[in-house]
Amino acid sequence: MELFDVYPLFNVELYKGEGVFVIDKNGQRYLDLYGGHAVISIGHSHPHYVAAISSQIERIGFYSNSIQNPLQKELAKKLGEASGLNDFSLFLCNSGAEANENALKLASFKTGKTKVIAFKKAFHGRTSGAVGVTDNSKIIAPINEKKDVLFLELNDIQSVEAELQKGDVAAVIIEGIQGIGGIIVPSSEFMNGLRELCTRYNAVFIVDEIQSGYGRSGRFFAFQHANIVPDLVTVAKGMGNGFPMGGVLISPDFEAKSGMLGTTFGGNYLACAAGIAVLDVIKSQKLVANAEEIGNFLMSELAKIPEVKEVRGLGLMIGVEFEEDIADLRKKLLYEKKIFTGVSGSKVIRLLPPLNLRKENVVHFIEKLKESIAELA
Ligand SMILES: Cc1ncc(COP(=O)(O)O)c(C=O)c1O
């Protein structure tokens, strides 16, 4: 059998990971400034994380959500403390798309309505409801086309109010920082406006923190830069540092009813062990503060490069826009300078490194980036 060929692949085969580095099968080290799509939060193969998952699998790896699982409660408690959302409750699932799917369901259950407001360039995942609120017609199959989703301009609060006034909107969903759309930070006024309008017009305010959450922006959640509290927050990616897991953080206004949501694998022992270890390391190594400090340094160094058109982002979620197509630059960085970067569109390099990135890694990257730009000129 062959693989269903849907991914454009770089010709690199990794053998192991170590902190902010990955090492290929020939022993070549690469600086990882992409974290495998923003997934690696605490660094590759962190010893505490490896020990937690290893000792858990030695005891028991899985049982269904029909028995007491104290690890789920420990994870929820620690996530409440880390995020400050202590009075929220947690529903555990397996991926980002699934988290958004469940958030949309909760919004519809609560309001009895079906219409959703999303934003231009949004990405929320590939399952039915999540892809329906994703602004990319190429990945929406006819069966997932939703007539009751509106894509409005980011930061245009008037257009949001005009729709909400009609009274038929179940939810407004927005990324804490747009990731795949090119690292676009919604303004603080806009986030505050959405919060206020959703309350006024009885719509559920969902913030998708799947890429921007778990400390990446220099706060635990990116929406915390705007000092607001949403009704639902979705998480995945950095939550498990590579172990597949997701979650919905649910405000106390929602009442849980038996059987309302459910999953076979969500919240399994291994996922919980991974998720708890991630939160322990984020706390003990002060990774949220590190993301802010090193992110600011990285952004200020990038802004000094004349060929860079714009640097956007917060913390270690950074978009670097160039005038020219960056495909060759990324290839050079990867194959010659041994640095992984990400992309958004054709002109934006997306940097989503592990949150334990250090100043010396930034200095190395900036030197190699300048070299690469000069060599391609
Ligand atoms: C903002 C955002 N939401 C949702 C998703 C979907 O997550 P998953 O691929 O785990 O389903 C992603 C993935 O890139 C994302 O960046």
The ligand as a Gaussian input file, in Angstrom:
#p B3LYP/6-31G(d) Opt

LIG

0 1
 C       -5.781000      28.164000      14.916000
 C       -5.970000      26.710000      14.614000
 N       -7.143000      26.120000      14.896000
 C       -7.354000      24.810000      14.663000
 C       -6.379000      24.019000      14.100000
 C       -6.648000      22.563000      13.847000
 O       -5.921000      21.773000      14.710000
 P       -5.708000      20.205000      14.387000
 O       -4.823000      20.140000      13.189000
 O       -5.091000      19.667000      15.642000
 O       -7.063000      19.641000      14.123000
 C       -5.142000      24.588000      13.780000
 C       -4.082000      23.779000      13.138000
 O       -3.185000      24.251000      12.511000
 C       -4.939000      25.965000      14.035000
 O       -3.774000      26.564000      13.735000

